[in-house]
Amino acid sequence: MNQDTPVVILCGGQGTRIREVSERLPKGMVEIGGRPVLWHIMKLYSHYGYRRFILCLGYKGWEIKQFFLDYRSHLSDFTISLAEGEHEPAFRNGVADENWEITFVETGLEAGTGARLKRIKQYIDTPQFMMTYGDGVSDVAIDQLVKNHEEAGRLGTVTAVHPTSKFGEMNVDGDQVVEFNEKPTQVTGWVSGGYFVFEKSFLDDYIDDREDNFLEEGPLGELARDKQLSVNRHEGFWAAMDTFKDYETLNKIWAKGDAPWKLWDDEPRSW
């Protein structure tokens, strides 16, 4: 697949179940290790060579725009002189510049996921596009996802993941608990983990921009009934930033320095 293929990220949600950290921010700006979860997702795609992003904005979209407008300032040390005519900052010890091209699209405050997707159609300029949600981090192999989509020859491919249990897991022998694990664990079965690939024609044939059009409630079901939806099974790490407990868990994983979704190299500490 052409590496100019755009990656569409749905990041218009309010994060109502994680208000402890997102009440003043869009959900995609909730941080893991001091960086927005949206940034972590973009770094994964960038690791595989994809550099063009289309962000579907909604709730407080300006916060996302502002982060990238001030990208170097957010992630670097810098010195600034307030003398007349000398306002350009001198950056030091920052992350390397990204070669990303980012299109920011205001897709509505209350729009459903399907409506948001339809409203960015004009910016899709390649035969295929990728799409994911702005709150799920994973070590999914994007190159394998693309390969699976191309080999299947269908209109869409969805990455299937094992759901994570929100409850303590017990191993029981008779009337005795022999093991108790309070950490979230993967359970059997499959759910949609995002990380889609679609043919552009999917936008024309299956989606309209009605405000209450949700991708998961209609279009994907229709695609499946028409035998046009392939699956990319992912057995590795996947987690959604859905609740405050998820926020705590993902930040603890990052703090240990071995986050499974961090496939990219550390950035050099100079410009």
Buried (B, 14 or more C-beta within 10 A) or exposed (E): BEEEBBBBBBBBBBBEBBEEBBEEBBBBBBBBBEBBBBBBBBBBBBBBEBBBBBBBBBBBBEBBBEBBEEBBBBBBEBEEEEEEEEEEEEBEEBBEEBEBEBBBBBBBEEBBBBBBBBBBEEEBEEEBBBBBBBBBBBBBBBEBBBEBBEEBEBBBBBBBBBBBEEEEEEEEEEEEEEEEEEEBEBEEEBEBBBBBBBBBEBBEEBBEBEEEBBBEEBBBEEBBEEEBBBBBEBEEBBBBBBBBEBBEBBBEBBEEEEBEBBBEEEEEEEB
